[in-house]
């Protein structure tokens, strides 16, 4: 019986640590584990004052505790200010509709910002990694029309960039370029768990990048038009060959002399009036051994 009571107490403690406390009930200076000299002080102050998330209790923020996947999506939903009544029910076997993060997980998955862990599960209580954080924020930037440009220069300077999962490379390049995710000592630690202090810093760093919060409508693909039938090629008509005109028989009269070698027109300048001319057709002149005069060309 005693063991059951202890188990119930521990379960309740875990549930309380995951809850999102209202920002109006918290001030950064009330957390005994957040000092003004801590590197994360201003980031925690931003997270609390912006209503993103608060402490694990009235006096503790838990900066070194790992943030869970369910809690991170909750923080992102708080930033967006979504209407939770539109995302009721559950889409995953391990996300009860009664849990504080259920509606926000429904919102994020429905809008393509985050996906499950496989086999119908979301793993909401599993610690979120740094590369998962970058990926979710990059997806959010795309769906809200924020700046998604980047260069490889900053990313290439990290010694452990080869440890970044393939699905997260583009998101990590974007996050490091805009200084949303910053490494330490030249390392990104992409698969390391993101602490609550780190998440506060990441959202603070992204304040000037993730300006727009309204989810853009998904463009519906244009219907594919029915293919237009290609007309059969028109046969090229064969050219009409004009019949060759039948030469008219030459019937003109030509003239020649018995001693001459050519036949002529009557007006040819080479014919002498004194000569005795023989007249006839060209055929007759040729038959008698005469050829056409080169002067008059009969």
C-alpha positions as CSV (number, residue, x, y, z in Angstrom):
1,X,0.0,0.0,0.0
2,X,2.8,2.3,0.9
3,X,4.5,1.7,-2.5
4,X,1.3,2.6,-4.3
5,X,1.0,5.9,-2.4
6,X,4.6,6.8,-3.3
7,X,4.0,5.9,-7.0
8,X,0.9,8.1,-7.0
9,X,2.8,11.0,-5.5
10,X,5.6,10.7,-8.1
11,X,3.1,10.5,-10.9
12,X,1.5,13.7,-9.6
13,X,4.8,15.4,-9.4
14,X,5.7,14.6,-13.0
15,X,2.3,15.8,-14.1
16,X,2.7,19.1,-12.3
17,X,6.2,19.6,-13.7
18,X,4.8,19.3,-17.2
19,X,1.9,21.7,-16.7
20,X,1.8,25.2,-18.3
21,X,1.4,27.6,-15.5
22,X,-0.4,30.9,-16.4
23,X,2.1,33.7,-17.1
24,X,0.1,36.1,-15.0
25,X,0.9,34.0,-11.9
26,X,4.7,34.0,-12.5
27,X,7.6,36.3,-12.5
28,X,11.1,35.3,-13.2
29,X,12.4,36.6,-9.9
30,X,10.1,34.2,-8.0
31,X,12.1,31.2,-9.2
32,X,14.9,30.3,-6.8
33,X,16.7,28.4,-9.5
34,X,17.0,31.4,-11.9
35,X,19.5,34.0,-10.9
36,X,20.2,37.3,-12.6
37,X,23.8,36.1,-13.3
38,X,22.6,33.0,-15.1
39,X,23.1,33.0,-18.9
40,X,19.4,32.0,-19.3
41,X,17.9,34.7,-17.0
42,X,16.7,37.1,-19.8
43,X,15.4,34.1,-21.8
44,X,13.4,32.8,-18.9
45,X,12.1,36.3,-18.2
46,X,11.0,36.5,-21.9
47,X,9.3,33.1,-21.8
48,X,7.4,33.8,-18.6
49,X,6.4,37.4,-19.5
50,X,5.3,36.4,-23.0
51,X,3.1,33.6,-21.6
52,X,4.9,30.9,-23.4
53,X,5.5,28.7,-20.3
54,X,6.2,29.2,-16.7
55,X,7.8,27.2,-13.9
56,X,7.4,23.6,-12.7
57,X,6.1,25.2,-9.4
58,X,5.6,28.6,-8.0
59,X,9.2,28.8,-6.9
60,X,11.1,26.6,-9.4
61,X,11.6,26.9,-13.1
62,X,13.6,23.8,-13.7
63,X,16.1,25.3,-16.2
64,X,18.2,22.2,-16.5
65,X,15.3,19.8,-16.9
66,X,14.7,18.3,-20.3
67,X,11.6,19.6,-22.1
68,X,9.2,16.9,-23.5
69,X,7.8,16.8,-27.0
70,X,4.3,17.4,-25.7
71,X,5.4,20.5,-23.7
72,X,7.4,22.0,-26.6
73,X,4.4,21.8,-28.9
74,X,2.3,23.4,-26.1
75,X,4.8,26.3,-25.9
76,X,4.6,26.8,-29.7
77,X,0.8,26.7,-29.5
78,X,0.9,29.3,-26.8
79,X,3.0,31.5,-29.0
80,X,0.5,31.2,-31.8
81,X,-2.6,31.7,-29.6
82,X,-4.6,29.0,-31.2
83,X,-8.3,28.3,-30.6
84,X,-8.1,25.0,-28.7
85,X,-11.8,24.3,-29.3
86,X,-11.1,23.6,-32.9
87,X,-8.7,20.8,-32.2
88,X,-10.5,18.5,-29.8
89,X,-10.2,14.7,-29.6
90,X,-6.9,12.9,-30.2
91,X,-4.9,11.7,-33.2
92,X,-2.5,9.4,-31.4
93,X,-2.9,6.4,-29.2
94,X,-0.6,7.8,-26.5
95,X,-2.2,11.3,-26.4
96,X,-5.3,11.2,-24.3
97,X,-7.8,13.9,-25.2
98,X,-7.9,15.0,-21.5
99,X,-4.1,15.9,-21.4
100,X,-3.1,19.6,-21.5
101,X,-1.1,19.1,-24.7
102,X,-3.7,17.1,-26.7
103,X,-5.3,20.1,-28.5
104,X,-2.0,21.7,-29.3
105,X,-0.6,18.4,-30.7
106,X,-3.7,18.1,-32.8
107,X,-3.2,21.6,-34.1
108,X,0.5,21.0,-34.9
109,X,0.0,17.7,-36.7
110,X,-3.0,18.9,-38.6
111,X,-1.0,21.8,-40.0
112,X,2.1,19.8,-40.9
113,X,4.3,21.4,-38.2
114,X,5.1,18.2,-36.4
115,X,4.6,14.4,-37.0
116,X,4.3,11.5,-34.7
117,X,7.0,9.0,-33.6
118,X,5.5,6.1,-35.6
119,X,3.1,3.3,-35.1
120,X,0.3,5.7,-34.2
121,X,2.1,7.3,-31.3
122,X,3.5,10.8,-30.6
123,X,5.6,10.1,-27.6
124,X,4.6,13.3,-25.8
125,X,6.5,12.6,-22.6
126,X,9.8,11.8,-24.4
127,X,12.5,14.5,-24.2
128,X,12.7,16.5,-27.3
129,X,16.1,16.8,-29.0
130,X,17.7,20.0,-30.3
131,X,17.4,18.9,-33.9
132,X,13.7,18.1,-33.4
133,X,13.2,21.6,-32.0
134,X,14.9,23.2,-35.1
135,X,12.8,21.0,-37.4
136,X,9.5,21.9,-35.8
137,X,10.3,25.6,-35.8
138,X,11.4,25.5,-39.4
139,X,8.1,23.8,-40.4
140,X,6.3,26.4,-38.4
141,X,8.2,29.2,-40.2
142,X,7.2,27.7,-43.6
143,X,3.5,27.3,-42.6
144,X,3.2,30.9,-41.3
145,X,5.1,32.6,-44.1
146,X,8.1,33.7,-42.1
147,X,11.6,34.0,-43.3
148,X,13.0,30.5,-44.3
149,X,16.1,31.7,-46.1
150,X,19.5,30.5,-45.0
151,X,23.1,30.0,-45.9
152,X,25.4,27.1,-45.0
153,X,28.2,29.3,-43.6
154,X,27.3,29.1,-39.9
155,X,26.2,25.5,-40.0
156,X,29.5,24.4,-41.7
157,X,31.5,25.8,-38.8
158,X,30.2,23.2,-36.3
159,X,32.5,20.2,-35.8
160,X,29.6,17.8,-35.2
161,X,27.4,18.7,-38.1
162,X,27.8,15.2,-39.4
163,X,25.7,14.0,-36.5
164,X,22.6,15.9,-37.6
165,X,20.0,13.5,-38.9
166,X,19.3,13.8,-42.6
167,X,15.7,15.0,-42.0
168,X,17.0,17.9,-39.8
169,X,19.9,19.2,-41.9
170,X,18.0,21.9,-43.7
171,X,16.2,23.0,-40.5
172,X,19.5,23.2,-38.6
173,X,21.1,25.3,-41.4
174,X,18.2,27.7,-41.1
175,X,18.2,27.8,-37.3
176,X,22.0,28.3,-37.0
177,X,22.0,30.9,-39.8
178,X,19.4,33.0,-37.9
179,X,21.1,32.3,-34.6
180,X,18.0,30.7,-33.2
181,X,20.0,27.6,-32.2
182,X,23.5,28.3,-31.0
183,X,26.0,25.6,-30.2
184,X,28.6,25.6,-27.5
185,X,32.3,25.2,-28.1
186,X,31.9,24.6,-31.8
187,X,29.3,21.8,-31.2
188,X,25.6,21.6,-32.0
189,X,24.8,18.5,-30.0
190,X,21.9,17.9,-32.4
191,X,20.7,14.8,-30.8
192,X,21.1,16.0,-27.2
193,X,18.0,16.8,-25.2
194,X,16.8,20.4,-25.2
195,X,16.5,21.8,-21.6
196,X,13.8,24.1,-20.5
197,X,16.3,27.0,-20.3
198,X,17.5,26.2,-23.9
199,X,14.0,26.2,-25.2
200,X,13.3,29.6,-23.5
201,X,16.5,30.9,-25.2
202,X,15.5,29.4,-28.6
203,X,12.1,31.1,-28.5
204,X,13.7,34.3,-27.4
205,X,16.2,34.2,-30.3
206,X,13.4,33.4,-32.8
207,X,11.4,36.4,-31.7
208,X,12.5,38.6,-34.6
209,X,12.2,35.7,-37.1
210,X,8.9,34.0,-36.2
211,X,6.9,37.2,-36.4
212,X,3.9,35.9,-38.2
213,X,1.7,33.4,-36.3
214,X,-1.2,32.9,-38.6
215,X,-1.2,29.5,-40.4
216,X,-1.4,30.0,-44.2
217,X,-4.0,28.0,-46.1
218,X,-2.6,25.0,-47.9
219,X,-2.6,25.6,-51.7
220,X,-4.6,23.0,-53.5
221,X,-3.0,21.6,-56.5
222,X,-4.5,22.7,-59.8
223,X,-6.4,19.9,-61.6
224,X,-4.4,18.3,-64.3
225,X,-6.0,19.2,-67.6
226,X,-7.1,16.4,-69.9
227,X,-4.5,15.9,-72.6
228,X,-5.3,17.5,-75.9
229,X,-5.4,15.0,-78.7
230,X,-2.6,15.7,-81.1
231,X,-4.0,16.1,-84.6
232,X,-2.8,13.8,-87.3
233,X,-0.3,15.5,-89.5
234,X,-1.8,16.7,-92.8
235,X,-0.3,15.0,-95.7
236,X,1.7,17.3,-97.9
237,X,0.1,17.3,-101.3
238,X,2.4,16.2,-104.1
239,X,3.3,19.0,-106.4
240,X,1.2,19.1,-109.6
241,X,3.5,18.5,-112.5
242,X,2.6,20.6,-115.4
243,X,2.7,18.6,-118.6
244,X,5.5,19.5,-121.0
245,X,4.1,21.3,-123.9
246,X,4.3,19.2,-127.0
247,X,6.6,21.1,-129.4
248,X,4.9,22.3,-132.4
249,X,6.3,20.9,-135.6
250,X,8.6,23.3,-137.3
251,X,7.0,24.2,-140.5
252,X,8.9,27.4,-141.3
253,X,10.7,27.5,-144.6
254,X,14.5,27.7,-144.7
255,X,16.9,28.2,-147.5
256,X,20.1,26.7,-148.6
257,X,22.3,26.2,-151.7
258,X,23.6,23.0,-153.1
259,X,27.2,24.0,-152.5
260,X,26.6,25.5,-149.1
261,X,26.8,23.7,-145.7
262,X,24.1,25.6,-143.8
263,X,20.4,26.5,-144.1
264,X,19.2,30.0,-143.4
265,X,16.4,32.3,-142.9
266,X,15.4,34.2,-146.1
267,X,16.7,37.4,-144.5
268,X,20.1,36.1,-143.5
269,X,22.9,38.5,-144.4
270,X,25.1,35.7,-145.6
271,X,22.8,34.8,-148.5
272,X,23.8,36.4,-151.8
273,X,21.0,37.4,-154.1
274,X,22.9,35.9,-157.0
275,X,22.9,32.5,-155.4
276,X,20.4,30.0,-156.5
277,X,18.5,29.1,-153.4
278,X,16.7,25.9,-152.6
279,X,13.8,26.2,-150.1
280,X,12.2,23.6,-147.9
281,X,11.6,22.6,-144.3
282,X,14.2,22.2,-141.7
283,X,13.9,18.5,-141.9
284,X,14.5,18.6,-145.6
285,X,17.5,20.8,-145.1
286,X,19.0,18.5,-142.5
287,X,18.3,15.5,-144.7
288,X,20.2,17.1,-147.5
289,X,23.2,17.5,-145.2
290,X,22.9,21.1,-144.1
291,X,23.1,22.5,-140.5
292,X,21.6,25.6,-139.0
293,X,23.3,28.9,-139.8
294,X,25.1,30.4,-136.8
295,X,24.3,33.9,-137.9
296,X,20.6,33.9,-138.4
297,X,19.9,30.8,-136.3
298,X,16.8,29.6,-138.2
